[in-house]
Amino acid sequence: MPSRHYLYRGRILNLAIENGFEVVEHDHAVAILAECDGKLLFVRQHRPAVGGSTLELPAGLIHRGETPLEAALRELAEETQLSGELEFLNSFYVSPGFCNEKVFLFRAKDLRPARGTPDPDEQISVEWHDPKEVYRAAQAGREQISAPAMAGILYYLLETAQRPV
């Protein structure tokens, strides 16, 4: 069994060296795909790591002791003040070449108002957009989006038999 030498242990990630490879251990996350009248639900927020704002699906980390479904319901309420019936769609690693973070993607149906307590350190705006327009804007470099947002957009377009361009 390979051994890891830890260089840093943090709140949401650890950095280690294993057999010469840099490895980031990161908490797993959820993302929620919600659609209404052909538009998808997004959140926009400033991301210091990329030096600007990104357009993302409602998403967040799975807390210790939570199931992915519980985390998805909590994050949807915290970020958008909505709830709904959630269906698991798929899961994927964000960047498995160096990081173990896995995202669990859910679809939200039958949306309804909910009370959630936003994270105090997040400044989020909730926005509805045509998925094709977001795809085109990201492709042209006019919009910065997250990997789960791209996965959600492509899932939605595939499911509705639409070409992204």
C-alpha positions as CSV (number, residue, x, y, z in Angstrom):
1,M,0.0,0.0,0.0
2,P,1.5,3.4,-1.0
3,S,2.0,5.9,1.8
4,R,1.1,9.5,1.6
5,H,3.3,12.3,3.1
6,Y,1.1,15.2,4.0
7,L,2.3,18.7,3.3
8,Y,-0.9,20.5,4.3
9,R,-4.1,19.5,6.1
10,G,-6.9,22.0,5.8
11,R,-10.6,22.4,6.4
12,I,-11.8,21.1,3.1
13,L,-8.7,19.7,1.5
14,N,-5.4,18.0,2.2
15,L,-2.2,18.1,0.1
16,A,0.0,15.1,0.0
17,I,2.8,13.4,-1.9
18,E,2.3,9.8,-2.9
19,N,5.1,8.0,-4.9
20,G,6.2,11.4,-6.3
21,F,2.6,12.4,-7.3
22,E,0.9,15.5,-5.8
23,V,-2.5,14.4,-4.5
24,V,-5.3,16.7,-3.3
25,E,-7.8,15.1,-1.0
26,H,-11.0,17.2,-1.2
27,D,-14.4,16.7,0.3
28,H,-17.1,15.4,-2.1
29,A,-19.8,17.7,-3.4
30,V,-23.2,17.9,-4.9
31,A,-24.7,19.9,-7.8
32,I,-28.3,20.3,-8.6
33,L,-29.8,20.6,-12.1
34,A,-33.2,22.4,-12.0
35,E,-35.2,23.4,-15.0
36,C,-38.3,25.5,-15.5
37,D,-39.8,26.4,-18.9
38,G,-36.6,25.5,-20.8
39,K,-34.3,27.5,-18.5
40,L,-31.8,26.2,-16.0
41,L,-31.2,27.5,-12.5
42,F,-27.7,28.9,-11.9
43,V,-26.0,30.8,-9.2
44,R,-23.3,33.5,-9.8
45,Q,-20.6,34.1,-7.3
46,H,-17.1,35.5,-7.0
47,R,-14.4,32.8,-6.9
48,P,-11.0,34.0,-5.7
49,A,-9.3,30.9,-7.1
50,V,-10.1,32.0,-10.7
51,G,-10.1,35.7,-10.0
52,G,-13.6,36.4,-11.0
53,S,-17.3,35.4,-11.0
54,T,-18.5,32.1,-12.3
55,L,-21.9,30.8,-13.3
56,E,-22.6,27.5,-11.6
57,L,-25.3,25.1,-10.8
58,P,-26.4,25.3,-7.2
59,A,-23.8,23.1,-5.5
60,G,-21.7,22.6,-2.3
61,L,-19.8,20.3,-0.2
62,I,-21.2,17.2,1.5
63,H,-20.9,17.6,5.3
64,R,-19.6,14.8,7.5
65,G,-22.5,12.5,8.3
66,E,-24.7,13.7,5.4
67,T,-25.8,11.6,2.4
68,P,-25.4,13.2,-1.1
69,L,-29.2,13.6,-1.2
70,E,-29.3,15.4,2.1
71,A,-26.5,17.7,1.0
72,A,-28.3,18.4,-2.3
73,L,-31.5,19.4,-0.5
74,R,-29.6,21.6,1.9
75,E,-27.5,23.3,-0.7
76,L,-30.5,24.0,-3.0
77,A,-32.3,25.6,-0.1
78,E,-29.3,27.6,1.1
79,E,-28.3,29.0,-2.3
80,T,-31.7,29.4,-4.0
81,Q,-34.4,29.3,-1.3
82,L,-36.0,26.4,-3.2
83,S,-36.7,22.8,-2.7
84,G,-38.1,20.0,-4.8
85,E,-38.1,16.3,-5.5
86,L,-34.5,15.2,-6.2
87,E,-33.4,12.4,-8.5
88,F,-29.8,11.2,-8.6
89,L,-28.5,11.5,-12.2
90,N,-24.8,10.6,-12.0
91,S,-21.5,11.2,-10.3
92,F,-18.0,12.1,-11.6
93,Y,-14.6,13.0,-10.5
94,V,-13.7,16.7,-11.2
95,S,-10.0,16.2,-11.9
96,P,-8.9,12.7,-11.1
97,G,-5.3,13.3,-12.2
98,F,-4.5,14.9,-8.9
99,C,-7.8,15.2,-6.9
100,N,-10.2,12.8,-5.4
101,E,-13.2,15.2,-5.3
102,K,-16.4,13.5,-6.6
103,V,-19.5,15.5,-7.6
104,F,-23.0,13.9,-7.2
105,L,-25.4,15.4,-9.8
106,F,-29.1,15.6,-9.0
107,R,-32.1,16.8,-10.9
108,A,-34.7,18.9,-9.0
109,K,-38.3,18.6,-10.0
110,D,-41.5,20.2,-8.7
111,L,-39.7,23.2,-7.3
112,R,-41.2,25.1,-4.4
113,P,-40.1,27.8,-2.0
114,A,-37.9,26.7,0.9
115,R,-36.1,28.3,3.8
116,G,-32.4,27.9,3.8
117,T,-29.7,29.7,5.6
118,P,-27.1,31.0,3.2
119,D,-23.4,30.6,4.0
120,P,-22.3,33.9,5.5
121,D,-19.2,34.1,3.3
122,E,-21.1,33.6,0.0
123,Q,-22.5,36.5,-2.1
124,I,-24.7,34.6,-4.5
125,S,-27.1,35.8,-7.2
126,V,-29.7,33.3,-8.4
127,E,-30.3,33.4,-12.2
128,W,-32.3,31.5,-14.8
129,H,-30.7,31.0,-18.2
130,D,-31.2,29.2,-21.5
131,P,-28.7,26.4,-21.4
132,K,-27.7,26.8,-25.0
133,E,-26.9,30.4,-24.5
134,V,-24.8,29.6,-21.5
135,Y,-23.0,26.9,-23.4
136,R,-22.3,29.3,-26.3
137,A,-21.1,32.1,-24.0
138,A,-18.7,29.7,-22.2
139,Q,-17.5,28.4,-25.5
140,A,-16.8,31.9,-26.7
141,G,-15.1,32.9,-23.4
142,R,-17.8,35.4,-22.5
143,E,-18.9,33.3,-19.4
144,Q,-16.9,31.3,-16.9
145,I,-18.7,28.2,-15.7
146,S,-17.8,25.3,-13.5
147,A,-17.3,21.7,-14.6
148,P,-20.6,20.6,-12.9
149,A,-22.4,23.4,-14.7
150,M,-21.0,22.1,-18.1
151,A,-22.0,18.5,-17.2
152,G,-25.5,19.7,-16.2
153,I,-25.9,21.7,-19.4
154,L,-24.8,18.8,-21.6
155,Y,-26.9,16.3,-19.7
156,Y,-30.0,18.6,-20.1
157,L,-29.3,19.2,-23.8
158,L,-28.7,15.5,-24.5
159,E,-31.9,14.5,-22.6
160,T,-34.0,17.0,-24.6
161,A,-32.3,16.0,-27.8
162,Q,-30.8,19.5,-28.4
163,R,-27.5,20.2,-30.0
164,P,-25.4,22.7,-27.9
165,V,-24.5,24.8,-30.9
